[in-house]
Structures are given as C-alpha cells and as structure tokens.
Amino acid sequence: MQNYQAFTAWVRSRREERIATIEAELDRTQAELRRTILDLSAALGAEAHEARKAFIRESFIARGEIPRD
C-alpha cells in the first residue's frame, strides 16, 4: 500500500510540474504576442498619420494652394 501511495504522489507531482511548465510557456508566449501586437499597432498608427498628412498635402495642391509644413 505504501508503494502505491508513493507512486500516486510521484505521478501527481510530475503532472503538477508539467502543468506549471506549460503555464509558464503560455505566459511567455502571451507576453511576446502582446509586445508584437503593440509594436504593430504603433507602426500602423504611424503609417496612418503619414497617409493623412500626404492626403491633406495632395488636397491643398489640387486646390492650387501651397501647403504649410
């Protein structure tokens, strides 16, 4: 009986170790994905800003006005 209890305790501890390892990897992956998303969001925001500036400049030129920088 004692061998069985020791074995089940060992199995339980191994399972808990595997779960902890998987959760740690998921946390690392989540943080990496969050950084990637924020970087992409910032890049898209900067591109959108430049596109708006170019559109406004072109609208000034189309009206025959000289845009101010």
Helices and strands as residue ranges (DSSP letters): H 2-62
